[in-house]
Amino acid sequence: MAIDSLELQLASALQRYDTLQRRASTQRESGATLTKTLAELGTALEELRVAQEQLIENRGRMEQLQVELHRQYEKYWQLFDEMPEAYVVTKGDTTILEANKAAGQLFNVSQRFLVGKTLSVFVCEDRPRFLAASTEAASALGPQEWVVKLRPRERAPLPVAVRVSGDSTALRWVLRPVPSAQGIDDTL
């Protein structure tokens, strides 16, 4: 039973109670009115009891769903965090929402401190072009791939192969350092 339905039933029961109470004060036959009032109150109490049972049952289901949702979240986070490649989820403007352990290692920044930073901060060359490519990736039909030169904190710059996909609400980035023997002709 929905909360709105319970509220309507309770309001209706209160209106009936007020009506019966007014009748009882004006009628001489207060015994019959009292019997009718008690019957109405009994019905209202039974309806409230049933509604309460349903709310308790619904709360139990909600608690079970919450436990299952938490279990699924933990499973997702474990998979995400244990990926061997750097994986980052950002907003469209490259503000980092989530980063796995490998990303923390790649950027030489604690994983928890990456959240809230912009990915573009780590780009060494041509940030405007990188941001434009990120915006383009948000509206692209499929994943975009390119190589970009990143500068991890307190480390030398390195070329990184980027694979990005997503939409305007979130971009998903896989970042792989490029071995120095490979050419970086498609660098941003």
C-alpha positions as CSV (number, residue, x, y, z in Angstrom):
1,M,0.0,0.0,0.0
2,A,1.4,3.4,-1.0
3,I,2.0,6.1,1.6
4,D,-0.4,8.4,-0.3
5,S,-3.1,5.8,-0.2
6,L,-2.7,5.4,3.6
7,E,-2.8,9.2,4.0
8,L,-6.1,9.3,2.0
9,Q,-7.6,6.5,4.0
10,L,-6.6,8.1,7.3
11,A,-8.0,11.5,6.2
12,S,-11.3,9.8,5.2
13,A,-11.5,8.0,8.5
14,L,-11.0,11.2,10.4
15,Q,-13.7,12.9,8.4
16,R,-16.1,10.1,9.2
17,Y,-15.1,10.3,12.8
18,D,-15.8,14.0,12.9
19,T,-19.2,13.5,11.2
20,L,-20.2,10.8,13.7
21,Q,-19.1,12.9,16.6
22,R,-21.2,15.8,15.5
23,R,-24.2,13.5,15.1
24,A,-23.7,12.0,18.5
25,S,-23.7,15.5,20.1
26,T,-27.0,16.5,18.4
27,Q,-28.9,13.2,18.5
28,R,-30.8,11.7,21.4
29,E,-30.0,8.2,20.4
30,S,-26.4,8.3,21.4
31,G,-26.2,4.5,22.0
32,A,-26.7,3.7,18.3
33,T,-24.3,6.5,17.3
34,L,-21.7,5.2,19.8
35,T,-22.0,1.7,18.3
36,K,-21.6,3.0,14.8
37,T,-18.6,5.2,15.9
38,L,-16.9,2.2,17.5
39,A,-17.5,0.2,14.4
40,E,-16.0,2.9,12.2
41,L,-13.0,3.3,14.5
42,G,-12.5,-0.5,14.5
43,T,-12.5,-0.5,10.7
44,A,-10.0,2.4,10.6
45,L,-7.8,0.7,13.1
46,E,-7.8,-2.5,11.1
47,E,-6.9,-0.6,7.9
48,L,-4.1,1.1,9.8
49,R,-2.8,-2.3,11.1
50,V,-2.8,-3.7,7.6
51,A,-1.0,-0.7,6.2
52,Q,1.5,-0.9,9.0
53,E,2.2,-4.6,8.2
54,Q,2.6,-3.7,4.5
55,L,5.0,-0.9,5.4
56,I,7.1,-3.3,7.6
57,E,7.2,-5.8,4.8
58,N,8.2,-3.1,2.3
59,R,10.9,-1.9,4.7
60,G,12.2,-5.5,4.9
61,R,12.4,-5.7,1.2
62,M,14.1,-2.3,0.9
63,E,16.7,-3.5,3.5
64,Q,17.3,-6.6,1.5
65,L,17.7,-4.6,-1.7
66,Q,20.1,-2.2,0.0
67,V,22.3,-5.2,1.2
68,E,22.3,-6.6,-2.4
69,L,23.1,-3.2,-3.9
70,H,26.0,-2.8,-1.5
71,R,27.2,-6.3,-2.3
72,Q,27.1,-5.4,-6.1
73,Y,28.8,-2.1,-5.4
74,E,31.6,-3.9,-3.6
75,K,32.0,-6.4,-6.4
76,Y,32.1,-3.6,-9.0
77,W,34.6,-1.6,-7.0
78,Q,36.9,-4.7,-6.5
79,L,36.9,-5.4,-10.2
80,F,37.5,-1.8,-11.1
81,D,40.2,-1.3,-8.5
82,E,42.1,-4.5,-9.4
83,M,42.3,-3.9,-13.2
84,P,46.0,-4.0,-14.2
85,E,45.6,-1.0,-16.4
86,A,45.0,2.5,-15.3
87,Y,41.3,3.2,-15.5
88,V,39.7,6.6,-14.8
89,V,36.1,7.8,-14.9
90,T,35.7,11.5,-15.4
91,K,33.1,14.1,-16.1
92,G,33.0,15.7,-19.6
93,D,35.4,18.4,-18.4
94,T,37.9,15.6,-17.4
95,T,37.3,16.1,-13.6
96,I,38.1,12.7,-12.1
97,L,35.2,10.9,-10.5
98,E,36.9,7.5,-9.9
99,A,40.4,6.1,-10.4
100,N,41.7,2.7,-9.8
101,K,45.0,1.7,-8.1
102,A,46.9,1.4,-11.4
103,A,45.9,5.0,-12.2
104,G,47.3,6.2,-8.9
105,Q,50.5,4.4,-9.7
106,L,50.6,5.8,-13.3
107,F,50.2,9.4,-12.1
108,N,52.3,8.9,-8.9
109,V,49.4,10.3,-6.9
110,S,47.5,8.5,-4.2
111,Q,44.3,7.1,-5.6
112,R,42.0,9.0,-3.2
113,F,43.7,12.3,-4.1
114,L,43.1,11.8,-7.8
115,V,39.3,12.2,-7.3
116,G,38.4,15.8,-8.0
117,K,41.5,16.7,-10.0
118,T,41.2,17.2,-13.8
119,L,42.9,14.6,-16.0
120,S,44.1,17.5,-18.2
121,V,46.4,18.7,-15.4
122,F,48.6,15.7,-16.2
123,V,48.8,16.5,-19.9
124,C,52.2,18.0,-20.9
125,E,51.5,19.4,-24.3
126,D,48.6,21.1,-26.0
127,R,45.9,20.9,-23.2
128,P,43.3,22.8,-25.3
129,R,43.6,20.1,-28.0
130,F,43.3,17.4,-25.4
131,L,40.2,19.0,-23.9
132,A,38.7,19.4,-27.4
133,A,39.4,15.7,-28.1
134,S,37.8,14.8,-24.8
135,T,34.7,16.8,-25.7
136,E,34.6,15.1,-29.1
137,A,34.9,11.7,-27.4
138,A,31.8,12.4,-25.3
139,S,29.7,12.8,-28.4
140,A,31.4,10.1,-30.5
141,L,29.5,6.9,-31.3
142,G,32.4,4.6,-30.4
143,P,35.6,4.7,-28.4
144,Q,38.3,7.1,-29.3
145,E,42.0,6.2,-29.2
146,W,45.1,8.4,-29.3
147,V,48.5,8.8,-27.6
148,V,49.1,11.7,-25.3
149,K,52.2,12.8,-23.4
150,L,51.4,12.8,-19.6
151,R,53.5,14.0,-16.7
152,P,53.1,12.0,-13.5
153,R,53.8,13.9,-10.3
154,E,57.5,14.2,-9.7
155,R,58.4,11.9,-12.7
156,A,59.5,12.4,-16.3
157,P,56.8,12.8,-19.0
158,L,55.8,9.6,-20.8
159,P,53.6,8.8,-23.8
160,V,50.4,7.1,-22.9
161,A,47.9,5.3,-25.2
162,V,44.4,6.5,-24.3
163,R,41.2,4.8,-25.1
164,V,38.2,6.9,-24.1
165,S,34.4,6.3,-24.4
166,G,31.3,7.5,-22.8
167,D,28.9,10.4,-23.1
168,S,28.5,13.9,-21.7
169,T,27.8,12.6,-18.2
170,A,30.8,10.4,-17.8
171,L,33.9,9.4,-19.8
172,R,35.7,6.1,-19.2
173,W,39.5,6.2,-19.8
174,V,41.9,3.3,-20.1
175,L,45.5,4.5,-20.0
176,R,48.5,2.4,-21.0
177,P,52.1,3.7,-21.1
178,V,53.6,3.3,-24.6
179,P,56.9,1.5,-24.7
180,S,59.6,4.0,-25.9
181,A,60.4,1.8,-28.9
182,Q,56.9,2.5,-30.4
183,G,56.4,5.6,-32.5
184,I,53.9,8.2,-31.3
185,D,52.8,9.6,-34.6
186,D,49.2,9.9,-33.5
187,T,50.0,12.0,-30.4
188,L,47.6,14.8,-29.6
